Amino acid sequence: MRYASITDRLAHLGSGKWTVHIKAREMAAAGVPVIELTIGEPDILPDEALFEEANRAMRAGRIRYSNGRGEPGIVAALTEKYRKRRPDVNEQNVLCFPGTQTALFAVMLGLVEAGDAVLAGDPLYATYEGVIAATGAHMVPVPLRPEKGFHLQAEDLEKAVTPDSRVLLLNTPHNPTGATLTAEEIAAVGEVCIKHDLWIVCDEVYEKLIFKGSFASPFDQPALADRTIVVSSISKSHAAPGFRSGWAIGPEEFCTRLLAVSETMLFGGQPFIADMTAMAIAGDFDTAERMRESYLRRAKLIIGHLSGHGALKPMMPEAGMFLLVDVSATGLDGATFAERLLEEKQVAVMPGASFGDQATNFIRLSLTVADETLSEATDRIAAFADSLGKDEENRKWA
């Protein structure tokens, strides 16, 4: 039988990146007491008012078909949210999707195709390469260097641009590094995008979870407004990843063109979730602030537990719900370290290679578990790293 080429392009870009996570879940299901530090699922619930609104809307009959752009209430709430950042925003700049992932897939489908290139910082979120490959385009990685705090440098972007480059996929605050670009850094990157006529697709799901500095976006800079598309959701800001409610905000012409793509894919989301999302966006909830405080505290906890172990170099994030640890001094790469850590200490972390070549010697830890559990996990990680040093010493004297 014959298959479409997309199945080949994505064959190695699916769940294979989550092998350690999947194995940890299987071990846990078998009764092994695994501590899971792999994925970014908030450990608090959404505000009770959002549950009540979703329930009210369902029982009021808000379970019928919607439309491609989004329910009037959520479109109005998003318009107001982004109008505070840029006064020229109107409802024609808004498209709603079930989550950032779907929004990103549709946006890329509307911008690139076979023969095109998409520039993306490396390390990068694990699904980005697949989203790009699905369109037929290819990804051009731009190194995000640890010595620069993983901040995208305009000169590195310039070096990576090729004649077929069409889009810069930007993520700030960044997953997995937590790097948060300043307005000045974005302006410098934007100059490169203007020079080479690149679209900027900016994933801003961690906008509300910044520890250090303030949030900045190319969407807010007039020189970049006509080439910037923002994707985001309530998954991180309101601790609601399972509700799958996101959006894309971009130039009116782009949104008009993409509307038919959206309608062909989905023809609308669930109205009751749209009502809940509208309340979340327009309301004054402290969910993000509570998460931000706990993730910052936990990041410092990890730094405190691991910094005394010379083979481990934890890197303080500037935002988000993850922390990277450089494990290269242990003699293992991130993938081997993660695999052995799960087997020997029953702690599951993400190998850095899941996020690109630049993260090969790192592991990523989630900050979304209770402090005491995280303390236990980091003690096990430190003990495992120390045991590697002892193994090397024993081999030297054998």
Secondary structure as GFF3:
##gff-version 3
##sequence-region A 1 398
A	DSSP	alpha_helix	5	9	.	.	.	ID=ss1
A	DSSP	three_ten_helix	15	18	.	.	.	ID=ss2
A	DSSP	alpha_helix	19	29	.	.	.	ID=ss3
A	DSSP	beta_strand	35	37	.	.	.	ID=ss4
A	DSSP	alpha_helix	48	59	.	.	.	ID=ss5
A	DSSP	alpha_helix	72	83	.	.	.	ID=ss6
A	DSSP	three_ten_helix	91	93	.	.	.	ID=ss7
A	DSSP	beta_strand	94	97	.	.	.	ID=ss8
A	DSSP	alpha_helix	100	111	.	.	.	ID=ss9
A	DSSP	beta_strand	117	122	.	.	.	ID=ss10
A	DSSP	alpha_helix	128	134	.	.	.	ID=ss11
A	DSSP	beta_strand	138	143	.	.	.	ID=ss12
A	DSSP	three_ten_helix	146	148	.	.	.	ID=ss13
A	DSSP	alpha_helix	154	160	.	.	.	ID=ss14
A	DSSP	beta_strand	165	171	.	.	.	ID=ss15
A	DSSP	alpha_helix	183	195	.	.	.	ID=ss16
A	DSSP	beta_strand	199	203	.	.	.	ID=ss17
A	DSSP	three_ten_helix	218	220	.	.	.	ID=ss18
A	DSSP	three_ten_helix	222	227	.	.	.	ID=ss19
A	DSSP	beta_strand	228	233	.	.	.	ID=ss20
A	DSSP	three_ten_helix	241	243	.	.	.	ID=ss21
A	DSSP	beta_strand	246	249	.	.	.	ID=ss22
A	DSSP	alpha_helix	252	265	.	.	.	ID=ss23
A	DSSP	alpha_helix	271	282	.	.	.	ID=ss24
A	DSSP	alpha_helix	287	306	.	.	.	ID=ss25
A	DSSP	beta_strand	313	315	.	.	.	ID=ss26
A	DSSP	beta_strand	322	326	.	.	.	ID=ss27
A	DSSP	three_ten_helix	328	330	.	.	.	ID=ss28
A	DSSP	alpha_helix	334	345	.	.	.	ID=ss29
A	DSSP	beta_strand	347	351	.	.	.	ID=ss30
A	DSSP	three_ten_helix	352	355	.	.	.	ID=ss31
A	DSSP	three_ten_helix	357	359	.	.	.	ID=ss32
A	DSSP	beta_strand	362	366	.	.	.	ID=ss33
A	DSSP	alpha_helix	371	397	.	.	.	ID=ss34
###
